[in-house]
């Protein structure tokens, strides 16, 4: 893809084009205009207003207390300054419990400036994905470690290690793509499984702790800057500020490393 083409604003259909062209996508989370502007001008393709804001901005122990109003507030701030990156916003805990609730919440987030909503899980969420996409709401699915399931999972653990769990995750990935999701985040999934999923679905996969074979990568802003979150530092985190010299430099280095495949390395992945 030419430099000129890279400057064009991202669109939802361009995501599938990028996968077909083998062009890896760099994604970061942002919660305010200042960081979003730096990301937009330094080659980040996708910006996510994640419900991780509950932990890294609000100081909670999980993402469960985050509300649609919280996500909408931060989405509006980020949307004001993006000129090129595609903006995704998370549907927070239980905002996607029914198709109707998900439609109401998604409408709020798209009206705040998001271009796609992200929701966790498959199973009963397949109906939600179908309902939203049939109503012009682009959807990103999130599988593997789904932080909104922390109480059931008993912690933040790698998913899909056993054969049966791996097959279920692969079937879920196929199902969310079939239901209409246009993008798939894979969190904390062993590298060989993330590779199988990436090869099995037409939609791009974005990994976080899912190894180097995904179609793109995402990091939480605070992890990417090396800030102490008060929690154990996950294996997949890399402090790009340490080598980048400035926030602009760190974002440029991250976008470049994702695109050329040098991040994540084996030390950031689960075997
Ligand atoms: O909420 C979030 O920031 C996320 C990313 C970890 C993908 O879901």
Boltz pocket constraint, residues with backbone or C-beta under 6 A from the ligand:
constraints:
  - pocket:
      binder: B
      contacts: [[A, 29], [A, 48], [A, 49], [A, 50], [A, 51], [A, 52], [A, 53], [A, 90], [A, 142], [A, 185], [A, 208], [A, 218], [A, 219], [A, 220]]
      max_distance: 6.0
